[in-house]
Amino acid sequence: MPSPSPRAGDPGGSGPSGRPPGLHVVRLTPDDWRSYAELRVAMLRDAPDAFWTRLEDVEHRTETQWRRSSGPGTLQARDGHGAPLGTLTVFTEETSPALGIRPGPGDALVLAVYVIPEARGRGVVDALLDAALTLAREELGARRMVLQVNEHNHAARRVYERHGYALTGEFLQHPERPGARDLEMARPVW
């Protein structure tokens, strides 16, 4: 997740809590492929070093390929007009594609957390993480939520800590950047 940056002022308007008006989280279906594709490409342009996927890996995908990857494990935060504000994906041992990262038994793995720059600092990531926890608890039967965060992304670590995640002491080497590590954080699912 790129570092959240609070906005000075709010020319687009926001709800009383500072959240975008009508903020809600939806689970994607293959029919949401276009919205998912646009947000995924935008996130890789905005923060190319924050994710294991590279822009060149996805920018030429076909509609069929996007439909396959736009499924119920992907959550999207939207404003009251339906415009995408952020996303994350949740996998379990049973639903994880071949990513090089496999959740352990009873784990729900949170990947590709992203909020568009204009919506950062306004509760979008909180809504996404809350929805992921609900999904893991109520539908996936997970006992633990797990995610990885770049060791230098202190702002994202603070967000995850606020949501009950703690460092586990485990880490993964970034596949494209030698020496770059993603630290594992986890929390129980109650």
Backbone as a chain_set.jsonl record, in Angstrom:
{"seq": "MPSPSPRAGDPGGSGPSGRPPGLHVVRLTPDDWRSYAELRVAMLRDAPDAFWTRLEDVEHRTETQWRRSSGPGTLQARDGHGAPLGTLTVFTEETSPALGIRPGPGDALVLAVYVIPEARGRGVVDALLDAALTLAREELGARRMVLQVNEHNHAARRVYERHGYALTGEFLQHPERPGARDLEMARPVW", "coords": {"N": [[0.846, -1.169, 0.0], [0.678, 2.164, -0.933], [2.019, 5.051, 0.73], [-0.341, 6.651, 2.781], [-1.696, 9.879, 2.189], [-2.812, 12.625, 3.805], [-5.376, 14.868, 2.807], [-5.295, 18.328, 2.16], [-7.817, 20.452, 2.875], [-10.934, 19.961, 1.084], [-11.993, 19.882, -1.778], [-13.78, 18.363, -3.259], [-15.831, 17.745, -1.609], [-17.095, 16.108, 1.314], [-18.32, 13.619, 3.576], [-19.702, 14.04, 6.933], [-17.824, 12.815, 8.603], [-15.488, 13.126, 7.297], [-15.187, 11.201, 5.471], [-15.6, 10.103, 2.082], [-18.689, 11.029, 0.53], [-21.286, 8.676, 0.682], [-19.619, 6.469, 0.775], [-18.889, 3.116, 0.217], [-18.361, -0.452, 0.202], [-17.865, -2.938, -2.206], [-18.095, -6.325, -3.419], [-16.373, -7.621, -6.113], [-17.454, -8.756, -9.346], [-17.106, -10.747, -12.335], [-18.288, -9.036, -14.211], [-17.531, -6.548, -13.376], [-15.13, -6.01, -14.465], [-13.984, -3.926, -16.031], [-13.872, -1.627, -14.386], [-12.242, -2.672, -12.388], [-9.906, -3.188, -13.881], [-9.145, -0.58, -14.703], [-8.581, 0.623, -12.217], [-6.56, -1.054, -11.27], [-4.494, -0.69, -13.178], [-4.063, 2.044, -12.75], [-3.099, 2.004, -10.105], [-0.667, 0.707, -10.405], [0.68, 2.497, -11.976], [0.78, 4.706, -10.289], [2.139, 3.777, -8.005], [4.573, 2.116, -8.635], [6.567, 0.573, -7.39], [5.404, -0.54, -5.181], [3.99, -2.866, -5.392], [3.949, -6.359, -6.288], [3.302, -7.002, -8.837], [3.877, -5.818, -12.116], [3.342, -2.941, -14.201], [3.654, -3.48, -16.951], [2.986, -6.137, -16.94], [0.243, -6.247, -16.86], [-1.015, -4.307, -18.483], [-1.733, -4.98, -21.076], [-3.648, -6.911, -20.957], [-6.407, -8.964, -21.911], [-10.004, -8.582, -22.21], [-11.145, -10.988, -21.347], [-9.113, -12.037, -19.702], [-9.047, -10.048, -17.697], [-11.64, -10.353, -16.68], [-11.418, -12.888, -15.519], [-9.727, -12.351, -13.372], [-11.155, -10.584, -11.86], [-12.888, -11.041, -9.316], [-14.884, -12.467, -6.594], [-13.185, -12.298, -4.374], [-12.015, -9.89, -4.517], [-12.28, -6.676, -3.327], [-13.836, -3.511, -3.607], [-13.747, -0.14, -2.868], [-16.12, 2.394, -3.135], [-17.457, 5.607, -4.093], [-20.472, 7.562, -3.468], [-21.426, 7.841, -6.039], [-20.578, 5.661, -7.327], [-17.968, 5.646, -8.211], [-14.724, 4.242, -8.29], [-12.622, 4.116, -5.433], [-10.703, 2.749, -4.079], [-9.034, -0.428, -3.458], [-8.67, -3.912, -2.569], [-7.535, -7.319, -2.289], [-8.56, -10.524, -1.188], [-7.335, -13.651, -0.355], [-7.526, -17.185, 0.21], [-6.109, -20.319, 1.287], [-7.414, -22.1, -0.372], [-8.361, -20.5, -2.458], [-6.313, -19.109, -3.618], [-4.436, -18.003, -6.382], [-1.595, -19.002, -8.408], [0.744, -17.295, -7.069], [3.178, -17.152, -5.895], [3.041, -16.498, -3.336], [1.521, -18.057, -0.768], [-1.282, -18.436, 1.208], [-1.375, -19.736, 4.522], [-2.904, -22.643, 6.126], [-6.084, -21.804, 7.332], [-5.606, -19.106, 7.105], [-6.345, -15.814, 5.874], [-5.257, -14.055, 3.237], [-4.345, -10.804, 2.602], [-3.993, -8.77, -0.135], [-2.557, -6.365, -2.429], [-3.446, -3.761, -1.562], [-4.847, -0.655, -2.074], [-5.433, 2.823, -2.402], [-6.816, 5.511, -4.151], [-4.981, 8.534, -4.821], [-6.499, 10.926, -4.333], [-8.356, 10.164, -2.439], [-7.108, 9.403, -0.153], [-6.442, 9.241, 3.358], [-9.014, 9.571, 4.217], [-10.599, 7.59, 5.257], [-11.07, 5.483, 3.527], [-9.331, 3.253, 3.243], [-9.772, 2.164, 5.746], [-12.453, 1.341, 5.562], [-12.176, -0.632, 3.582], [-10.413, -2.502, 4.837], [-11.979, -3.234, 7.051], [-14.14, -4.447, 5.728], [-12.8, -6.58, 4.521], [-12.041, -8.057, 6.775], [-14.564, -8.779, 7.769], [-15.468, -10.38, 5.617], [-13.537, -12.444, 5.75], [-14.083, -13.526, 8.274], [-16.878, -14.142, 8.266], [-17.462, -15.522, 5.877], [-15.245, -16.883, 4.786], [-14.167, -18.391, 6.77], [-11.748, -17.973, 8.041], [-9.035, -17.935, 10.394], [-7.026, -16.198, 10.85], [-5.796, -13.08, 9.699], [-3.54, -12.052, 7.211], [-0.923, -10.058, 5.883], [1.442, -8.372, 3.721], [3.841, -5.782, 3.939], [5.825, -3.153, 2.657], [8.997, -2.716, 4.093], [9.815, -0.088, 4.515], [7.565, 1.444, 4.436], [6.181, 3.172, 6.52], [3.855, 4.612, 7.104], [1.77, 3.009, 6.071], [2.147, 0.764, 7.678], [1.4, 1.825, 10.17], [-1.335, 2.252, 9.713], [-2.206, -0.408, 9.382], [-1.516, -1.427, 11.907], [-3.291, 0.023, 13.48], [-5.54, -1.33, 12.838], [-5.263, -3.676, 14.169], [-3.249, -5.382, 13.297], [-0.048, -6.947, 13.621], [3.528, -7.096, 13.5], [5.004, -10.144, 12.459], [7.541, -11.115, 12.407], [8.326, -12.485, 10.215], [9.271, -12.268, 6.732], [9.227, -11.374, 3.22], [11.274, -11.502, 0.357], [11.354, -9.043, -2.142], [10.426, -9.872, -5.436], [11.437, -8.531, -7.684], [13.13, -6.507, -6.886], [16.128, -6.551, -5.607], [17.117, -6.928, -2.244], [14.985, -5.478, -1.247], [12.426, -5.734, 1.101], [9.345, -7.191, 2.123], [7.47, -6.963, 4.941], [5.829, -9.257, 7.06], [2.607, -8.982, 8.45], [0.1, -9.702, 10.845], [-3.146, -10.555, 12.128], [-5.563, -11.751, 14.486], [-8.687, -13.322, 13.59], [-11.632, -12.493, 14.89]], "CA": [[0.0, 0.0, 0.0], [1.455, 3.392, -0.907], [1.817, 5.849, 1.931], [-1.507, 7.523, 2.72], [-1.357, 11.287, 2.368], [-4.032, 13.369, 4.076], [-5.626, 15.988, 1.904], [-5.559, 19.639, 2.733], [-9.101, 20.876, 2.319], [-11.641, 18.897, 0.408], [-12.803, 20.545, -2.79], [-14.812, 17.488, -3.796], [-16.863, 17.531, -0.615], [-17.022, 14.838, 2.024], [-19.328, 13.439, 4.61], [-19.37, 14.672, 8.205], [-16.661, 12.181, 9.222], [-14.352, 13.282, 6.405], [-15.246, 10.133, 4.473], [-16.326, 10.489, 0.865], [-20.121, 10.777, 0.646], [-21.782, 7.422, 0.12], [-18.567, 5.453, 0.753], [-19.322, 1.742, 0.45], [-17.452, -1.455, -0.342], [-18.548, -3.998, -2.954], [-17.307, -7.451, -3.919], [-16.428, -7.572, -7.564], [-17.841, -9.892, -10.167], [-16.467, -10.58, -13.648], [-18.863, -7.897, -14.923], [-16.854, -5.332, -12.911], [-13.757, -6.104, -14.971], [-13.465, -2.65, -16.548], [-13.559, -0.811, -13.216], [-11.09, -3.311, -11.764], [-8.744, -2.982, -14.756], [-8.742, 0.822, -14.632], [-7.983, 0.887, -10.917], [-5.31, -1.829, -11.183], [-3.493, 0.013, -13.988], [-3.768, 3.298, -12.062], [-2.283, 1.754, -8.928], [0.68, 0.346, -10.826], [1.306, 3.739, -12.446], [0.969, 5.576, -9.14], [3.084, 3.209, -7.034], [5.124, 0.947, -9.325], [7.413, -0.249, -6.536], [4.666, -0.997, -4.008], [3.316, -4.143, -5.644], [4.783, -7.356, -6.966], [2.915, -6.984, -10.245], [4.374, -4.652, -12.845], [2.4, -2.397, -15.171], [3.766, -4.207, -18.224], [2.367, -7.46, -16.785], [-1.217, -6.18, -16.923], [-1.611, -3.283, -19.337], [-2.221, -5.521, -22.348], [-4.566, -8.023, -20.715], [-7.665, -8.942, -22.661], [-11.205, -8.563, -21.374], [-11.289, -12.314, -20.74], [-8.146, -12.133, -18.607], [-9.504, -9.174, -16.612], [-12.821, -10.977, -16.074], [-10.955, -13.992, -14.66], [-9.098, -11.853, -12.147], [-12.11, -9.712, -11.163], [-13.797, -11.983, -8.685], [-15.466, -12.146, -5.288], [-12.174, -12.02, -3.365], [-11.556, -8.511, -4.679], [-13.193, -5.677, -2.793], [-13.596, -2.178, -4.152], [-14.439, 0.965, -2.202], [-16.677, 3.332, -4.11], [-18.189, 6.734, -3.529], [-21.909, 7.499, -3.68], [-21.721, 7.8, -7.473], [-20.044, 4.407, -7.86], [-16.591, 5.794, -8.677], [-13.787, 3.492, -7.46], [-11.706, 4.884, -4.598], [-9.638, 1.889, -3.584], [-9.249, -1.856, -3.648], [-7.799, -4.935, -2.002], [-7.962, -8.671, -2.626], [-8.399, -11.492, -0.109], [-7.203, -15.036, -0.798], [-7.302, -18.236, 1.197], [-5.341, -21.428, 0.732], [-8.238, -22.711, -1.414], [-8.679, -19.593, -3.57], [-5.123, -18.388, -4.064], [-3.804, -18.412, -7.635], [-0.148, -19.192, -8.282], [1.336, -15.968, -6.919], [4.436, -17.203, -5.176], [2.662, -16.281, -1.941], [0.374, -18.919, -0.478], [-1.741, -18.347, 2.591], [-1.354, -20.984, 5.263], [-4.228, -23.13, 6.543], [-6.803, -20.912, 8.24], [-5.25, -17.697, 6.88], [-6.867, -14.997, 4.777], [-4.156, -13.214, 2.802], [-4.77, -9.531, 2.033], [-3.016, -8.318, -1.122], [-2.834, -5.268, -3.36], [-4.232, -2.697, -0.927], [-4.575, 0.603, -2.766], [-6.433, 3.892, -2.369], [-6.415, 6.568, -5.075], [-4.422, 9.666, -4.07], [-7.509, 11.915, -3.934], [-9.201, 9.653, -1.355], [-6.281, 8.982, 0.985], [-6.644, 9.962, 4.605], [-10.446, 9.862, 4.371], [-11.322, 6.434, 5.754], [-11.311, 4.467, 2.499], [-8.601, 2.031, 3.592], [-10.447, 1.59, 6.912], [-13.645, 0.635, 5.075], [-11.72, -1.834, 2.887], [-9.899, -3.48, 5.802], [-13.125, -3.737, 7.825], [-14.888, -5.364, 4.857], [-11.983, -7.794, 4.358], [-12.15, -8.808, 8.023], [-15.904, -9.366, 7.782], [-15.456, -11.455, 4.627], [-12.724, -13.548, 6.276], [-14.752, -14.105, 9.433], [-18.233, -14.639, 8.031], [-17.612, -16.384, 4.706], [-14.076, -17.683, 4.446], [-13.807, -19.235, 7.899], [-10.339, -17.766, 8.389], [-8.702, -17.692, 11.796], [-6.013, -15.155, 10.917], [-5.587, -12.216, 8.536], [-2.115, -11.861, 6.981], [-0.575, -9.186, 4.765], [2.833, -7.952, 3.656], [3.998, -4.347, 3.717], [7.219, -2.776, 2.463], [9.609, -2.38, 5.384], [9.994, 1.359, 4.635], [6.266, 2.116, 4.346], [5.772, 3.336, 7.915], [2.464, 5.084, 7.164], [0.899, 1.851, 5.889], [2.269, -0.064, 8.884], [0.572, 2.441, 11.224], [-2.736, 1.959, 9.387], [-2.46, -1.815, 9.688], [-1.474, -1.572, 13.367], [-4.556, 0.565, 13.982], [-6.549, -2.363, 12.584], [-4.956, -4.861, 14.956], [-2.166, -6.18, 12.726], [1.266, -6.813, 14.267], [4.61, -7.774, 12.792], [5.179, -11.54, 12.88], [8.954, -11.461, 12.334], [8.559, -13.084, 8.904], [9.32, -11.312, 5.629], [9.451, -11.902, 1.875], [12.104, -10.687, -0.525], [10.638, -8.594, -3.337], [10.972, -10.647, -6.553], [12.029, -7.688, -8.722], [14.041, -5.521, -6.32], [17.029, -7.18, -4.638], [17.293, -6.218, -0.98], [13.713, -4.917, -0.766], [11.685, -6.747, 1.856], [7.981, -6.953, 2.584], [7.31, -7.534, 6.267], [4.519, -9.875, 7.295], [1.814, -8.545, 9.588], [-1.064, -10.574, 10.987], [-4.079, -10.307, 13.229], [-6.56, -12.82, 14.572], [-10.046, -13.041, 13.126], [-12.543, -12.82, 15.984]], "C": [[0.889, 1.228, 0.0], [1.139, 4.176, 0.35], [0.574, 6.704, 1.786], [-1.062, 8.969, 2.909], [-2.65, 12.055, 2.608], [-4.163, 14.549, 3.13], [-5.829, 17.263, 2.693], [-6.831, 20.15, 2.082], [-9.782, 19.722, 1.624], [-12.557, 19.479, -0.642], [-13.911, 19.681, -3.361], [-15.961, 17.269, -2.835], [-16.691, 16.19, 0.059], [-18.115, 14.806, 3.064], [-18.849, 14.062, 5.912], [-18.138, 14.063, 8.859], [-15.41, 12.38, 8.394], [-14.315, 12.201, 5.336], [-15.968, 10.648, 3.234], [-17.813, 10.163, 1.016], [-20.499, 9.457, -0.025], [-20.744, 6.319, 0.063], [-19.143, 4.083, 1.09], [-18.344, 0.796, -0.235], [-18.281, -2.542, -1.009], [-17.565, -5.111, -3.266], [-17.476, -7.48, -5.419], [-16.906, -8.882, -8.166], [-17.109, -9.726, -11.5], [-17.031, -9.401, -14.445], [-18.265, -6.56, -14.49], [-15.441, -5.217, -13.476], [-13.184, -4.762, -15.4], [-13.043, -1.73, -15.397], [-12.313, -1.351, -12.515], [-9.82, -3.044, -12.58], [-8.243, -1.539, -14.652], [-8.036, 1.14, -13.316], [-6.645, 0.167, -10.773], [-4.191, -1.15, -11.989], [-3.097, 1.317, -13.293], [-2.86, 3.066, -10.856], [-0.848, 1.415, -9.301], [1.42, 1.543, -11.423], [1.669, 4.631, -11.264], [2.071, 5.077, -8.209], [3.75, 1.96, -7.61], [5.989, 0.044, -8.452], [6.675, -0.852, -5.343], [4.077, -2.395, -4.174], [4.245, -5.099, -6.372], [4.449, -7.446, -8.44], [3.45, -5.712, -10.881], [3.325, -4.211, -13.86], [2.457, -3.176, -16.474], [3.18, -5.616, -18.149], [0.857, -7.422, -17.018], [-1.788, -5.257, -17.989], [-2.14, -3.8, -20.67], [-3.121, -6.746, -22.157], [-5.823, -7.846, -21.56], [-8.836, -8.856, -21.685], [-11.378, -9.903, -20.66], [-10.335, -12.475, -19.554], [-8.551, -11.256, -17.421], [-10.719, -9.778, -15.918], [-12.424, -12.102, -15.126], [-10.381, -13.484, -13.34], [-9.996, -10.918, -11.338], [-13.171, -10.591, -10.517], [-14.166, -11.591, -7.279], [-14.455, -11.937, -4.168], [-11.642, -10.606, -3.453], [-12.654, -7.563, -4.222], [-12.825, -4.324, -3.378], [-14.419, -1.179, -3.354], [-14.887, 1.942, -3.28], [-17.358, 4.483, -3.392], [-19.672, 6.581, -3.862], [-22.331, 7.464, -5.134], [-21.198, 6.534, -8.132], [-18.622, 4.494, -8.38], [-15.641, 5.043, -7.745], [-12.804, 4.409, -6.726], [-10.525, 4.056, -4.115], [-10.011, 0.437, -3.729], [-8.316, -2.672, -2.769], [-8.369, -6.28, -2.404], [-7.651, -9.588, -1.453], [-8.372, -12.886, -0.709], [-7.107, -15.957, 0.405], [-6.469, -19.318, 0.527], [-6.088, -22.061, -0.441], [-8.433, -21.823, -2.633], [-7.469, -18.909, -4.169], [-4.617, -18.907, -5.407], [-2.3, -18.582, -7.401], [0.534, -17.832, -8.253], [2.756, -16.014, -6.365], [4.228, -16.943, -3.705], [1.434, -17.159, -1.708], [-0.024, -18.73, 0.975], [-1.67, -19.729, 3.252], [-2.765, -21.434, 5.607], [-4.85, -22.185, 7.57], [-6.488, -19.436, 8.066], [-6.061, -17.093, 5.742], [-5.769, -14.003, 4.452], [-4.708, -11.977, 2.103], [-3.654, -9.024, 1.129], [-3.507, -7.074, -1.852], [-3.777, -4.218, -2.774], [-3.836, -1.377, -1.588], [-5.756, 1.546, -2.635], [-5.93, 4.992, -3.3], [-5.936, 7.785, -4.275], [-5.468, 10.646, -3.552], [-8.344, 11.47, -2.742], [-8.402, 9.234, -0.125], [-6.528, 9.865, 2.201], [-8.098, 10.252, 4.909], [-11.265, 8.626, 4.748], [-11.568, 5.33, 4.745], [-10.602, 3.166, 2.851], [-9.237, 1.365, 4.81], [-11.674, 0.784, 6.487], [-13.248, -0.667, 4.375], [-11.236, -2.898, 3.866], [-11.001, -4.055, 6.675], [-13.924, -4.748, 7.005], [-14.122, -6.666, 4.647], [-12.071, -8.666, 5.604], [-13.511, -9.488, 8.124], [-15.992, -10.535, 6.812], [-14.714, -12.675, 5.178], [-13.438, -14.273, 7.412], [-16.053, -14.803, 9.05], [-18.36, -15.609, 6.867], [-16.443, -17.315, 4.441], [-13.632, -18.605, 5.575], [-12.352, -19.113, 8.316], [-10.187, -17.546, 9.89], [-7.721, -16.536, 11.957], [-5.971, -14.393, 9.597], [-4.087, -11.966, 8.434], [-1.929, -10.916, 5.802], [0.924, -8.91, 4.809], [2.87, -6.457, 3.342], [5.487, -4.043, 3.591], [7.797, -2.267, 3.78], [9.789, -0.876, 5.58], [8.675, 2.135, 4.597], [5.656, 2.228, 5.748], [4.319, 3.792, 8.041], [1.497, 3.91, 7.015], [0.962, 0.949, 7.115], [1.425, 0.502, 10.014], [-0.907, 2.179, 10.97], [-3.058, 0.517, 9.78], [-2.429, -2.067, 11.194], [-2.759, -1.069, 13.998], [-5.693, -0.443, 13.823], [-6.203, -3.691, 13.257], [-3.88, -5.771, 14.397], [-0.873, -5.903, 13.492], [2.295, -7.557, 13.431], [4.772, -9.182, 13.349], [6.65, -11.927, 12.964], [9.323, -12.128, 11.019], [8.633, -11.978, 7.848], [9.519, -12.065, 4.32], [10.359, -10.952, 1.124], [11.256, -10.284, -1.731], [11.253, -9.294, -4.55], [11.704, -9.825, -7.611], [13.089, -6.73, -8.191], [14.924, -6.168, -5.254], [17.201, -6.309, -3.39], [16.018, -5.609, -0.432], [12.922, -6.025, -0.096], [10.271, -6.266, 2.17], [7.822, -7.698, 3.897], [5.912, -8.113, 6.418], [3.902, -9.295, 8.554], [0.584, -9.448, 9.636], [-1.914, -10.11, 12.156], [-5.052, -11.478, 13.31], [-7.895, -12.358, 13.998], [-10.971, -13.451, 14.276], [-13.953, -12.802, 15.504]], "O": [[1.774, 1.339, 0.848], [0.092, 3.974, 0.963], [0.426, 7.413, 0.791], [-0.159, 9.249, 3.697], [-3.497, 12.134, 1.717], [-3.17, 15.144, 2.712], [-6.453, 17.27, 3.754], [-6.901, 20.265, 0.858], [-9.246, 18.614, 1.585], [-13.767, 19.565, -0.433], [-14.886, 20.207, -3.896], [-16.969, 16.667, -3.206], [-16.199, 15.241, -0.551], [-18.743, 15.816, 3.383], [-17.724, 14.556, 5.991], [-17.459, 14.755, 9.617], [-14.356, 11.852, 8.749], [-13.514, 12.268, 4.404], [-16.836, 11.517, 3.323], [-18.159, 9.121, 1.574], [-20.084, 9.168, -1.148], [-20.954, 5.321, -0.626], [-19.801, 3.909, 2.116], [-17.599, 1.191, -1.132], [-19.273, -3.01, -0.451], [-16.359, -4.883, -3.365], [-18.59, -7.375, -5.933], [-16.778, -9.954, -7.574], [-16.547, -8.662, -11.761], [-16.322, -8.825, -15.27], [-18.467, -5.547, -15.16], [-14.648, -4.403, -13.002], [-12.008, -4.49, -15.155], [-11.97, -1.128, -15.443], [-11.44, -0.587, -12.101], [-8.778, -2.711, -12.015], [-7.04, -1.311, -14.527], [-7.023, 1.838, -13.298], [-5.699, 0.723, -10.213], [-3.06, -1.055, -11.513], [-1.915, 1.657, -13.252], [-1.946, 3.854, -10.613], [0.086, 1.792, -8.592], [2.649, 1.596, -11.382], [2.739, 5.24, -11.243], [2.849, 5.874, -7.685], [3.512, 0.856, -7.12], [6.128, -1.142, -8.75], [7.27, -1.603, -4.57], [3.707, -3.032, -3.188], [5.218, -4.678, -6.998], [5.267, -7.934, -9.22], [3.47, -4.655, -10.251], [2.518, -5.019, -14.32], [1.416, -3.5, -17.045], [2.906, -6.225, -19.183], [0.254, -8.446, -17.337], [-2.949, -5.412, -18.366], [-2.923, -3.113, -21.326], [-3.329, -7.521, -23.09], [-6.236, -6.73, -21.874], [-8.667, -9.036, -20.479], [-11.724, -9.932, -19.479], [-10.729, -12.999, -18.511], [-8.415, -11.669, -16.269], [-10.818, -9.721, -14.692], [-13.015, -12.257, -14.058], [-10.539, -14.131, -12.305], [-9.624, -10.505, -10.24], [-14.222, -10.849, -11.104], [-13.808, -10.509, -6.814], [-14.826, -11.443, -3.103], [-10.904, -10.16, -2.574], [-13.797, -7.641, -4.671], [-11.653, -4.03, -3.613], [-15.627, -1.344, -3.183], [-14.141, 2.271, -4.202], [-17.78, 4.358, -2.242], [-20.079, 5.589, -4.466], [-23.466, 7.099, -5.441], [-21.348, 6.345, -9.339], [-18.111, 3.522, -8.936], [-15.74, 5.19, -6.527], [-12.238, 5.337, -7.303], [-9.472, 4.599, -3.781], [-11.143, 0.099, -4.075], [-7.298, -2.173, -2.288], [-9.527, -6.384, -2.808], [-6.614, -9.453, -0.804], [-9.261, -13.266, -1.47], [-6.662, -15.555, 1.48], [-6.164, -19.232, -0.663], [-5.463, -22.511, -1.401], [-8.649, -22.331, -3.734], [-7.606, -18.186, -5.155], [-4.392, -20.107, -5.564], [-1.807, -18.327, -6.302], [0.865, -17.28, -9.302], [3.456, -15.001, -6.372], [5.14, -17.145, -2.903], [0.42, -17.005, -2.39], [0.81, -18.852, 1.872], [-1.883, -20.754, 2.603], [-3.72, -20.685, 5.402], [-4.211, -21.816, 8.555], [-7.03, -18.598, 8.786], [-6.413, -17.772, 4.778], [-5.389, -13.195, 5.3], [-5.451, -12.087, 1.127], [-2.513, -8.866, 1.564], [-4.701, -6.776, -1.886], [-4.768, -3.834, -3.396], [-2.658, -1.026, -1.655], [-6.914, 1.143, -2.741], [-4.758, 5.365, -3.248], [-6.43, 8.037, -3.176], [-5.334, 11.15, -2.436], [-8.979, 12.302, -2.094], [-8.982, 8.754, 0.849], [-6.784, 11.064, 2.086], [-8.397, 11.086, 5.764], [-12.484, 8.613, 4.578], [-12.214, 4.334, 5.071], [-11.199, 2.093, 2.768], [-9.246, 0.138, 4.906], [-11.907, -0.316, 6.987], [-13.907, -1.691, 4.553], [-11.603, -4.067, 3.743], [-10.969, -5.24, 7.008], [-14.339, -5.784, 7.525], [-14.725, -7.738, 4.6], [-12.167, -9.889, 5.496], [-13.596, -10.65, 8.522], [-16.542, -11.58, 7.16], [-15.202, -13.801, 5.083], [-13.395, -15.5, 7.494], [-16.297, -15.935, 9.469], [-19.27, -16.438, 6.857], [-16.63, -18.417, 3.926], [-12.813, -19.5, 5.362], [-11.785, -20.048, 8.882], [-11.089, -17.041, 10.558], [-7.589, -15.963, 13.039], [-6.092, -14.978, 8.521], [-3.43, -11.7, 9.44], [-2.688, -10.967, 4.835], [1.588, -9.181, 5.81], [2.047, -5.941, 2.585], [6.309, -4.6, 4.319], [7.162, -1.487, 4.489], [9.907, -0.427, 6.721], [8.679, 3.36, 4.715], [4.745, 1.483, 6.109], [3.628, 3.401, 8.981], [0.513, 3.822, 7.749], [-0.064, 0.423, 7.548], [0.793, -0.258, 10.748], [-1.656, 1.913, 11.909], [-4.068, 0.258, 10.435], [-3.236, -2.844, 11.703], [-3.262, -1.669, 14.948], [-6.674, -0.418, 14.566], [-6.798, -4.72, 12.937], [-3.618, -6.832, 14.964], [-0.63, -4.786, 13.949], [1.973, -8.525, 12.742], [4.688, -9.394, 14.559], [6.977, -12.966, 13.536], [10.505, -12.319, 10.734], [8.114, -10.881, 8.055], [9.921, -13.228, 4.307], [10.228, -9.734, 1.243], [10.52, -11.108, -2.275], [12.476, -9.315, -4.687], [12.511, -10.372, -8.362], [13.872, -6.191, -8.973], [14.497, -6.313, -4.109], [17.406, -5.099, -3.488], [15.97, -5.254, 0.745], [12.764, -7.115, -0.647], [10.043, -5.089, 2.445], [8.015, -8.912, 3.962], [4.933, -7.526, 5.957], [4.564, -9.136, 9.58], [0.09, -9.9, 8.603], [-1.463, -9.38, 13.038], [-5.33, -12.124, 12.3], [-8.186, -11.163, 13.932], [-11.075, -14.635, 14.594], [-14.874, -13.054, 16.281]]}, "num_chains": 1, "name": "protein.A"}
